[in-house]
Amino acid sequence: MDITFVDGITGKAVKTISFESHSEKKDPDSGILISRYEEEGCKNRAEYLDMLREDYGADIVDALLTVLPPSEDFDGLIMELNDRSNYY
């Protein structure tokens, strides 16, 4: 990514800075930033889902994944798992 600084009076570019951000890497399966999975202590979505399968059971996690999109990994999925775990 490049950022160009422009002189406000002349309108000419005065400096361009190039950088690469590692925090912008996305999980290939979900499109969600890897850093979000890292916040949960996981390397990627697959590891995150495996962690949920261990905590809640593979059957219920896999069933919910068939109806919930990856964008719900940290909200809707967790709410559904918590709701269902209260019944068992």
Buried (B, 14 or more C-beta within 10 A) or exposed (E): EEEEEEEEEEEEEEEEEEEEEEEEEBBEEBEBBBEBBBEEEBEBBBBBBBBBBEEBBEEBBEEBBEEBEBEBBBEBBBEBBEEBEEEE
